[in-house]
Amino acid sequence: MTEPQQPRGVLYRWASILPVTEATPRITLGEGDTPLVRSVALGALCGLDELWFKLEMCNPTGSFKDRGMVLAVAKAVEGGAKAIMCASTGNTSASAAAYAARCGIESYVLVPGGNVAAGKLAQAIAFGTRIVQIDGNFDEALNAARELTQKHPVALVNSVNPHRIQGQKTAAYEICESLGDAPDILSVPVGNAGNITAYWKGFGECAERGLATLHPRMYGFQAAGAAPLVSGKLVEHPETVASAIRIGNPASWSGAISARDESGGLIEAVTDEEILEAYGLLAAKEGLFVEPASAASVAGLLKLGRAGRLRGGRAAAILTGNGLKDPDTAARHYHPDIVVSDATVAGVERALGW
Ligand SMILES: *Cc1c(COP(=O)(O)O)cnc(C)c1O
């Protein structure tokens, strides 16, 4: 007989670095502790010595949002909240709805009209959240959620809630633990900019605690049609195939700029074509099926590599969400070559041209 294992999850694994107390309910869906796997093909294409993928799509609802949501919901419950609300391009609502269901509290999500990937909406519906489709974009939905949660006894769990950033920083600790140090470069897609802010905070703490000898350069990538941090101007009508980063007014704007400038990094734009190329290459060359927003982190490295702007070193790219979230983009991107056959050996051989 062996000892029963400790429960998994961010609030168990990382309690010592998070604002949790005796009174914080230790909820878990087994989030965090995601694999870090080495690239077999794309690293060389990017001109890197080592490229690692952090598989954040392996979190329980299929995106990194679970890391911060578990803490935000636990703190809301600790504070007596009976309901939570968020505005979301999809993954935040899927995650909020899951943890609310787990805790037996109500959840409300405001989604931008017509712009939410089918898999994410299916999750929110399955978890029994109240969905309000807003006649407007994400930024307008977030403004409404901020005001509503001021006015009503409902906790806001968007990444403007500092517990979200705290929970998300744990991924930086995991990377340092896996590699034995921080990477030279950390590449991440940027939408509302909570995640790049959280990683920079996490890597800073790792260096302070002696878990890393260096600070990575933070490379953030936005979609060209939704790149306010690149242009320095709000984007009123953000447009991109990568719906998770279709955001024109990032809530953590200053956090992203600090991460870039303090780390000697960059925030640049990648086009939808570049995103979809990386999306296809990740699947075909690495066996990793991610949602388009996640592919932006790799599209950016490919673009820099081809321009001769990456000279070796070790990079980690964050694969933020699962490809199954957005089946419509997959259906549009791939033109399946499926042949039909009767159920005989001869029939299959004929169909395959053997
Ligand atoms: C939320 C999200 C992002 C963007 O993260 P921010 O913290 O908003 O910058 C990127 N990819 C996926 C899959 C997401 O769900």
Ligand as a Chemical Component Dictionary entry (heavy atoms), coordinates in Angstrom:
data_LIG
# 
_chem_comp.id                   LIG 
_chem_comp.type                 NON-POLYMER 
_chem_comp.pdbx_formal_charge   0 
_chem_comp.three_letter_code    LIG 
# 
loop_
_chem_comp_atom.comp_id 
_chem_comp_atom.atom_id 
_chem_comp_atom.alt_atom_id 
_chem_comp_atom.type_symbol 
_chem_comp_atom.charge 
_chem_comp_atom.model_Cartn_x 
_chem_comp_atom.model_Cartn_y 
_chem_comp_atom.model_Cartn_z 
_chem_comp_atom.pdbx_ordinal 
LIG C1 C1 C 0 -7.599 34.734 -22.571 1  
LIG C2 C2 C 0 -6.798 34.115 -23.633 2  
LIG C3 C3 C 0 -5.684 34.736 -24.208 3  
LIG C4 C4 C 0 -5.276 36.143 -23.866 4  
LIG O1 O1 O 0 -4.851 36.291 -22.535 5  
LIG P1 P1 P 0 -4.886 37.730 -21.867 6  
LIG O2 O2 O 0 -4.575 37.501 -20.448 7  
LIG O3 O3 O 0 -6.281 38.255 -22.079 8  
LIG O4 O4 O 0 -3.883 38.570 -22.578 9  
LIG C5 C5 C 0 -4.952 34.055 -25.152 10 
LIG N1 N1 N 0 -5.305 32.819 -25.546 11 
LIG C6 C6 C 0 -6.361 32.192 -25.021 12 
LIG C7 C7 C 0 -6.703 30.843 -25.513 13 
LIG C8 C8 C 0 -7.142 32.811 -24.052 14 
LIG O5 O5 O 0 -8.212 32.170 -23.558 15 
# 
loop_
_chem_comp_bond.comp_id 
_chem_comp_bond.atom_id_1 
_chem_comp_bond.atom_id_2 
_chem_comp_bond.value_order 
_chem_comp_bond.pdbx_ordinal 
LIG C1 C2 SING 1  
LIG C2 C3 SING 2  
LIG C2 C8 DOUB 3  
LIG C3 C4 SING 4  
LIG C3 C5 DOUB 5  
LIG C4 O1 SING 6  
LIG O1 P1 SING 7  
LIG P1 O2 DOUB 8  
LIG P1 O3 SING 9  
LIG P1 O4 SING 10 
LIG C5 N1 SING 11 
LIG N1 C6 DOUB 12 
LIG C6 C7 SING 13 
LIG C6 C8 SING 14 
LIG C8 O5 SING 15 
# 
